[in-house]
């Protein structure tokens, strides 16, 4: 089930996170999204990879649509917040190149 943040941001598979983690993520994603000028849609998809009792690796796939152009980024990280920052920064740098 997807979580909607406003009209243009969609989070897939983020439902199992702690409420505190979600609060921080929503602020992080919102702040980054403000840097994308006039974007149509931002989708983030979270996957668990290499999950063990003590450690978990997160894979984040991001897709961004701006003016009919699509940008994609992916990150795999043990720290969810670093992974989110990495994919959003990557999208921003791709946009800046165009």
DRENTORKOL-3810 file (N, C-alpha, C; in nm, 4 decimals):
REM DRENTORKOL-3810
@n.u->0.0833; n.v->-0.1185; n.w->0.0000; ca.u->0.0000; ca.v->0.0000; ca.w->0.0000; c.u->0.0880; c.v->0.1251; c.w->0.0000
@n.u->0.0519; n.v->0.2195; n.w->-0.0811; ca.u->0.1321; ca.v->0.3409; ca.w->-0.0957; c.u->0.0858; c.v->0.4485; c.w->0.0029
@n.u->0.1813; n.v->0.5286; n.w->0.0449; ca.u->0.1535; ca.v->0.6435; ca.w->0.1307; c.u->0.1667; c.v->0.7673; c.w->0.0429
@n.u->0.0675; n.v->0.8522; n.w->0.0439; ca.u->0.0708; ca.v->0.9759; ca.w->-0.0339; c.u->0.1153; c.v->1.0917; c.w->0.0548
@n.u->0.2088; n.v->1.1695; n.w->0.0069; ca.u->0.2478; ca.v->1.2944; ca.w->0.0724; c.u->0.2052; c.v->1.4056; c.w->-0.0213
@n.u->0.0940; n.v->1.4656; n.w->0.0070; ca.u->0.0405; ca.v->1.5659; ca.w->-0.0845; c.u->-0.0080; c.v->1.4986; c.w->-0.2115
@n.u->-0.0143; n.v->1.5755; n.w->-0.3188; ca.u->-0.0655; ca.v->1.5224; ca.w->-0.4452; c.u->0.0423; c.v->1.4574; c.w->-0.5305
@n.u->0.1678; n.v->1.4925; n.w->-0.5073; ca.u->0.2705; ca.v->1.4550; ca.w->-0.6050; c.u->0.3774; c.v->1.3598; c.w->-0.5531
@n.u->0.3721; n.v->1.3198; n.w->-0.4266; ca.u->0.4756; ca.v->1.2326; ca.w->-0.3716; c.u->0.4117; c.v->1.1026; c.w->-0.3232
@n.u->0.4702; n.v->0.9904; n.w->-0.3678; ca.u->0.4170; ca.v->0.8591; ca.w->-0.3327; c.u->0.5291; c.v->0.7738; c.w->-0.2744
@n.u->0.5023; n.v->0.7101; n.w->-0.1607; ca.u->0.5984; ca.v->0.6221; ca.w->-0.0949; c.u->0.5436; c.v->0.4802; c.w->-0.0965
@n.u->0.6172; n.v->0.3878; n.w->-0.1585; ca.u->0.5764; ca.v->0.2477; ca.w->-0.1654; c.u->0.6553; c.v->0.1647; c.w->-0.0644
@n.u->0.5866; n.v->0.0787; n.w->0.0098; ca.u->0.6472; ca.v->-0.0155; ca.w->0.1057; c.u->0.7143; c.v->0.0525; c.w->0.2235
@n.u->0.6683; n.v->0.1698; n.w->0.2623; ca.u->0.7223; ca.v->0.2387; ca.w->0.3784; c.u->0.6355; c.v->0.2139; c.w->0.5024
@n.u->0.5344; n.v->0.1277; n.w->0.4905; ca.u->0.4348; ca.v->0.1088; ca.w->0.5964; c.u->0.4909; c.v->0.0473; c.w->0.7246
@n.u->0.5993; n.v->-0.0303; n.w->0.7165; ca.u->0.6501; ca.v->-0.1013; ca.w->0.8342; c.u->0.7500; c.v->-0.0215; c.w->0.9166
@n.u->0.7710; n.v->0.1031; n.w->0.8823; ca.u->0.8660; ca.v->0.1848; ca.w->0.9571; c.u->0.8038; c.v->0.2337; c.w->1.0875
@n.u->0.8906; n.v->0.2660; n.w->1.1817; ca.u->0.8453; ca.v->0.3234; ca.w->1.3088; c.u->0.7861; c.v->0.4621; c.w->1.2827
@n.u->0.6867; n.v->0.5036; n.w->1.3629; ca.u->0.6272; ca.v->0.6375; ca.w->1.3438; c.u->0.7309; c.v->0.7504; c.w->1.3487
@n.u->0.8295; n.v->0.7409; n.w->1.4369; ca.u->0.9343; ca.v->0.8435; ca.w->1.4453; c.u->1.0168; c.v->0.8510; c.w->1.3190
@n.u->1.0479; n.v->0.7342; n.w->1.2610; ca.u->1.1240; ca.v->0.7304; ca.w->1.1356; c.u->1.0425; c.v->0.7950; c.w->1.0228
@n.u->0.9135; n.v->0.7651; n.w->1.0187; ca.u->0.8280; ca.v->0.8218; ca.w->0.9134; c.u->0.8213; c.v->0.9736; c.w->0.9233
@n.u->0.8129; n.v->1.0254; n.w->1.0461; ca.u->0.8064; ca.v->1.1706; ca.w->1.0646; c.u->0.9317; c.v->1.2368; c.w->1.0077
@n.u->1.0476; n.v->1.1808; n.w->1.0392; ca.u->1.1749; ca.v->1.2355; ca.w->0.9900; c.u->1.1817; c.v->1.2233; c.w->0.8373
@n.u->1.1434; n.v->1.1061; n.w->0.7850; ca.u->1.1483; ca.v->1.0847; ca.w->0.6402; c.u->1.0580; c.v->1.1813; c.w->0.5652
@n.u->0.9378; n.v->1.2032; n.w->0.6169; ca.u->0.8452; ca.v->1.2960; ca.w->0.5501; c.u->0.9052; c.v->1.4355; c.w->0.5402
@n.u->0.9712; n.v->1.4798; n.w->0.6481; ca.u->1.0344; ca.v->1.6128; ca.w->0.6459; c.u->1.1513; c.v->1.6159; c.w->0.5481
@n.u->1.2347; n.v->1.5114; n.w->0.5518; ca.u->1.3499; ca.v->1.5044; ca.w->0.4609; c.u->1.3039; c.v->1.5073; c.w->0.3150
@n.u->1.2067; n.v->1.4216; n.w->0.2831; ca.u->1.1596; ca.v->1.4094; ca.w->0.1454; c.u->1.0928; c.v->1.5402; c.w->0.1011
@n.u->1.0142; n.v->1.5996; n.w->0.1900; ca.u->0.9498; ca.v->1.7274; ca.w->0.1587; c.u->1.0501; c.v->1.8373; c.w->0.1311
@n.u->1.1546; n.v->1.8444; n.w->0.2140; ca.u->1.2583; ca.v->1.9470; ca.w->0.1934; c.u->1.3303; c.v->1.9275; c.w->0.0600
@n.u->1.3629; n.v->1.8028; n.w->0.0269; ca.u->1.4278; ca.v->1.7757; ca.w->-0.1011; c.u->1.3341; c.v->1.8060; c.w->-0.2176
@n.u->1.2076; n.v->1.7678; n.w->-0.2029; ca.u->1.1111; ca.v->1.7877; ca.w->-0.3121; c.u->1.0959; c.v->1.9356; c.w->-0.3457
@n.u->1.1121; n.v->2.0218; n.w->-0.2467; ca.u->1.1029; ca.v->2.1662; ca.w->-0.2719; c.u->1.2117; c.v->2.2144; c.w->-0.3667
@n.u->1.3225; n.v->2.1392; n.w->-0.3761; ca.u->1.4327; ca.v->2.1772; ca.w->-0.4646; c.u->1.4045; c.v->2.1392; c.w->-0.6105
@n.u->1.3092; n.v->2.0478; n.w->-0.6313; ca.u->1.2740; ca.v->2.0083; ca.w->-0.7680; c.u->1.1703; c.v->2.1069; c.w->-0.8198
@n.u->1.2067; n.v->2.1840; n.w->-0.9176; ca.u->1.1158; ca.v->2.2862; ca.w->-0.9692; c.u->1.0032; c.v->2.2216; c.w->-1.0491
@n.u->0.8810; n.v->2.2542; n.w->-1.0135; ca.u->0.7627; ca.v->2.2150; ca.w->-1.0911; c.u->0.7601; c.v->2.0671; c.w->-1.1283
@n.u->0.7887; n.v->1.9801; n.w->-1.0347; ca.u->0.7845; ca.v->1.8376; ca.w->-1.0672; c.u->0.6398; c.v->1.7891; c.w->-1.0699
@n.u->0.6158; n.v->1.6872; n.w->-1.1537; ca.u->0.4824; ca.v->1.6307; ca.w->-1.1677; c.u->0.4586; c.v->1.5229; c.w->-1.0628
@n.u->0.5591; n.v->1.4324; n.w->-1.0475; ca.u->0.5439; ca.v->1.3231; ca.w->-0.9529; c.u->0.6796; c.v->1.2728; c.w->-0.9056
@n.u->0.6855; n.v->1.2382; n.w->-0.7765; ca.u->0.8041; ca.v->1.1754; ca.w->-0.7172; c.u->0.7570; c.v->1.0471; c.w->-0.6510
@n.u->0.8182; n.v->0.9339; n.w->-0.6909; ca.u->0.7849; ca.v->0.8038; ca.w->-0.6321; c.u->0.9098; c.v->0.7437; c.w->-0.5701
@n.u->0.8961; n.v->0.6971; n.w->-0.4463; ca.u->1.0047; ca.v->0.6270; ca.w->-0.3786; c.u->0.9556; c.v->0.4882; c.w->-0.3418
@n.u->1.0343; n.v->0.3874; n.w->-0.3759; ca.u->0.9981; ca.v->0.2485; ca.w->-0.3486; c.u->1.1055; c.v->0.1879; c.w->-0.2582
@n.u->1.0638; n.v->0.1340; n.w->-0.1456; ca.u->1.1562; ca.v->0.0781; ca.w->-0.0477; c.u->1.1528; c.v->-0.0735; c.w->-0.0536
@n.u->1.2718; n.v->-0.1348; n.w->-0.0588; ca.u->1.2817; ca.v->-0.2815; ca.w->-0.0572; c.u->1.3782; c.v->-0.3213; c.w->0.0545
@n.u->1.3445; n.v->-0.4293; n.w->0.1229; ca.u->1.4368; ca.v->-0.4870; ca.w->0.2213; c.u->1.5298; c.v->-0.5824; c.w->0.1478
@n.u->1.6591; n.v->-0.5673; n.w->0.1716; ca.u->1.7560; ca.v->-0.6571; ca.w->0.1104; c.u->1.8483; c.v->-0.7076; c.w->0.2197
@n.u->1.8900; n.v->-0.8314; n.w->0.2121; ca.u->1.9849; ca.v->-0.8892; ca.w->0.3079; c.u->1.9422; c.v->-0.8629; c.w->0.4520
@n.u->1.8179; n.v->-0.8936; n.w->0.4837; ca.u->1.7680; ca.v->-0.8681; ca.w->0.6185; c.u->1.8071; c.v->-0.9838; c.w->0.7100
@n.u->1.8706; n.v->-0.9508; n.w->0.8224; ca.u->1.9020; ca.v->-1.0494; ca.w->0.9255; c.u->1.8445; c.v->-0.9971; c.w->1.0567
@n.u->1.8634; n.v->-1.0723; n.w->1.1630; ca.u->1.8093; ca.v->-1.0278; ca.w->1.2918; c.u->1.8695; c.v->-0.8957; c.w->1.3375
@n.u->1.9982; n.v->-0.8771; n.w->1.3121; ca.u->2.0669; ca.v->-0.7595; ca.w->1.3655; c.u->2.0833; c.v->-0.6473; c.w->1.2656
@n.u->2.0833; n.v->-0.6804; n.w->1.1378; ca.u->2.1107; ca.v->-0.5781; ca.w->1.0365; c.u->2.0091; c.v->-0.5855; c.w->0.9247
@n.u->1.9936; n.v->-0.4742; n.w->0.8609; ca.u->1.9032; ca.v->-0.4678; ca.w->0.7468; c.u->1.9594; c.v->-0.3679; c.w->0.6474
@n.u->1.9563; n.v->-0.4079; n.w->0.5224; ca.u->1.9985; ca.v->-0.3188; ca.w->0.4161; c.u->1.8737; c.v->-0.2727; c.w->0.3440
@n.u->1.8688; n.v->-0.1447; n.w->0.3122; ca.u->1.7533; ca.v->-0.0878; ca.w->0.2430; c.u->1.7909; c.v->-0.0542; c.w->0.1000
@n.u->1.7032; n.v->-0.0892; n.w->0.0081; ca.u->1.7204; ca.v->-0.0457; ca.w->-0.1302; c.u->1.6086; c.v->0.0524; c.w->-0.1595
@n.u->1.6451; n.v->0.1690; n.w->-0.2072; ca.u->1.5475; ca.v->0.2720; ca.w->-0.2404; c.u->1.5563; c.v->0.3006; c.w->-0.3893
@n.u->1.4438; n.v->0.2861; n.w->-0.4573; ca.u->1.4337; ca.v->0.3217; ca.w->-0.5987; c.u->1.3508; c.v->0.4491; c.w->-0.6073
@n.u->1.4009; n.v->0.5476; n.w->-0.6773; ca.u->1.3305; ca.v->0.6755; ca.w->-0.6899; c.u->1.3042; c.v->0.7060; c.w->-0.8363
@n.u->1.1847; n.v->0.7583; n.w->-0.8619; ca.u->1.1484; ca.v->0.8039; ca.w->-0.9964; c.u->1.0890; c.v->0.9427; c.w->-0.9836
@n.u->1.1318; n.v->1.0296; n.w->-1.0730; ca.u->1.0857; ca.v->1.1675; ca.w->-1.0709; c.u->1.0421; c.v->1.2068; c.w->-1.2110
@n.u->0.9274; n.v->1.2712; n.w->-1.2198; ca.u->0.8797; ca.v->1.3211; ca.w->-1.3491; c.u->0.8708; c.v->1.4723; c.w->-1.3428
@n.u->0.9361; n.v->1.5370; n.w->-1.4406; ca.u->0.9299; ca.v->1.6820; ca.w->-1.4535; c.u->0.9085; c.v->1.7145; c.w->-1.6009
@n.u->0.8021; n.v->1.7859; n.w->-1.6305; ca.u->0.7728; ca.v->1.8292; ca.w->-1.7676; c.u->0.7839; c.v->1.7157; c.w->-1.8694
@n.u->0.7309; n.v->1.5990; n.w->-1.8362; ca.u->0.7323; ca.v->1.4864; ca.w->-1.9293; c.u->0.8636; c.v->1.4113; c.w->-1.9366
@n.u->0.9659; n.v->1.4550; n.w->-1.8639; ca.u->1.0940; ca.v->1.3846; ca.w->-1.8601; c.u->1.0999; c.v->1.3018; c.w->-1.7320
@n.u->1.1613; n.v->1.1851; n.w->-1.7425; ca.u->1.1715; ca.v->1.0958; ca.w->-1.6272; c.u->1.3165; c.v->1.0802; c.w->-1.5837
@n.u->1.3363; n.v->1.0819; n.w->-1.4544; ca.u->1.4683; ca.v->1.0632; ca.w->-1.3947; c.u->1.4571; c.v->0.9490; c.w->-1.2945
@n.u->1.5620; n.v->0.8668; n.w->-1.2856; ca.u->1.5600; ca.v->0.7550; ca.w->-1.1922; c.u->1.6906; c.v->0.7484; c.w->-1.1152
@n.u->1.6796; n.v->0.6961; n.w->-0.9936; ca.u->1.7974; ca.v->0.6802; ca.w->-0.9093; c.u->1.7735; c.v->0.5629; c.w->-0.8160
@n.u->1.8828; n.v->0.5019; n.w->-0.7701; ca.u->1.8725; ca.v->0.3879; ca.w->-0.6793; c.u->1.9864; c.v->0.3933; c.w->-0.5789
@n.u->1.9573; n.v->0.3514; n.w->-0.4560; ca.u->2.0603; ca.v->0.3445; ca.w->-0.3531; c.u->2.0355; c.v->0.2223; c.w->-0.2660
@n.u->2.1437; n.v->0.1577; n.w->-0.2236; ca.u->2.1348; ca.v->0.0486; ca.w->-0.1271; c.u->2.2254; c.v->0.0860; c.w->-0.0109
@n.u->2.1683; n.v->0.0882; n.w->0.1092; ca.u->2.2424; ca.v->0.1380; ca.w->0.2243; c.u->2.1881; c.v->0.0738; c.w->0.3518
@n.u->2.2750; n.v->0.0564; n.w->0.4511; ca.u->2.2299; ca.v->0.0065; ca.w->0.5819; c.u->2.1538; c.v->0.1146; c.w->0.6579
@n.u->2.1784; n.v->0.2408; n.w->0.6233; ca.u->2.1098; ca.v->0.3516; ca.w->0.6887; c.u->2.0042; c.v->0.4069; c.w->0.5937
@n.u->1.8784; n.v->0.3939; n.w->0.6326; ca.u->1.7675; ca.v->0.4366; ca.w->0.5472; c.u->1.7755; c.v->0.5852; c.w->0.5140
@n.u->1.8111; n.v->0.6671; n.w->0.6125; ca.u->1.8150; ca.v->0.8120; ca.w->0.5916; c.u->1.9257; c.v->0.8507; c.w->0.4931
@n.u->2.0421; n.v->0.7861; n.w->0.5040; ca.u->2.1501; ca.v->0.8128; ca.w->0.4081; c.u->2.1076; c.v->0.7700; c.w->0.2679
@n.u->2.0403; n.v->0.6553; n.w->0.2580; ca.u->1.9945; ca.v->0.6054; ca.w->0.1287; c.u->1.8956; c.v->0.6999; c.w->0.0623
@n.u->1.8011; n.v->0.7510; n.w->0.1407; ca.u->1.7022; ca.v->0.8457; ca.w->0.0883; c.u->1.7715; c.v->0.9725; c.w->0.0397
@n.u->1.8639; n.v->1.0237; n.w->0.1207; ca.u->1.9377; ca.v->1.1444; ca.w->0.0829; c.u->2.0155; c.v->1.1205; c.w->-0.0465
@n.u->2.0771; n.v->1.0033; n.w->-0.0568; ca.u->2.1572; ca.v->0.9700; ca.w->-0.1747; c.u->2.0720; c.v->0.9700; c.w->-0.3026
@n.u->1.9551; n.v->0.9039; n.w->-0.2998; ca.u->1.8730; ca.v->0.8999; ca.w->-0.4222; c.u->1.8182; c.v->1.0372; c.w->-0.4582
@n.u->1.7785; n.v->1.1142; n.w->-0.3579; ca.u->1.7225; ca.v->1.2465; ca.w->-0.3867; c.u->1.8300; c.v->1.3426; c.w->-0.4368
@n.u->1.9506; n.v->1.3355; n.w->-0.3798; ca.u->2.0613; ca.v->1.4182; ca.w->-0.4295; c.u->2.0985; c.v->1.3794; c.w->-0.5725
@n.u->2.0935; n.v->1.2501; n.w->-0.6006; ca.u->2.1248; ca.v->1.2024; ca.w->-0.7359; c.u->2.0234; c.v->1.2556; c.w->-0.8371
@n.u->1.8956; n.v->1.2529; n.w->-0.8009; ca.u->1.7920; ca.v->1.3080; ca.w->-0.8902; c.u->1.8160; c.v->1.4556; c.w->-0.9139
@n.u->1.8493; n.v->1.5287; n.w->-0.8083; ca.u->1.8732; ca.v->1.6727; ca.w->-0.8194; c.u->1.9901; c.v->1.6995; c.w->-0.9142
@n.u->2.0976; n.v->1.6236; n.w->-0.9020; ca.u->2.2134; ca.v->1.6470; ca.w->-0.9897; c.u->2.1808; c.v->1.6121; c.w->-1.1355
@n.u->2.0966; n.v->1.5109; n.w->-1.1576; ca.u->2.0555; ca.v->1.4786; ca.w->-1.2956; c.u->1.9747; c.v->1.5928; c.w->-1.3561
@n.u->1.8869; n.v->1.6519; n.w->-1.2772; ca.u->1.8050; ca.v->1.7639; ca.w->-1.3250; c.u->1.8929; c.v->1.8843; c.w->-1.3564
@n.u->1.9891; n.v->1.9106; n.w->-1.2686; ca.u->2.0760; ca.v->2.0264; ca.w->-1.2862; c.u->2.1596; c.v->2.0150; c.w->-1.4132
@n.u->2.1892; n.v->1.8920; n.w->-1.4584; ca.u->2.2676; ca.v->1.8724; ca.w->-1.5797; c.u->2.1882; c.v->1.9064; c.w->-1.7049
@n.u->2.0559; n.v->1.8964; n.w->-1.6951; ca.u->1.9711; ca.v->1.9234; ca.w->-1.8140; c.u->1.9372; c.v->2.0692; c.w->-1.8277
END
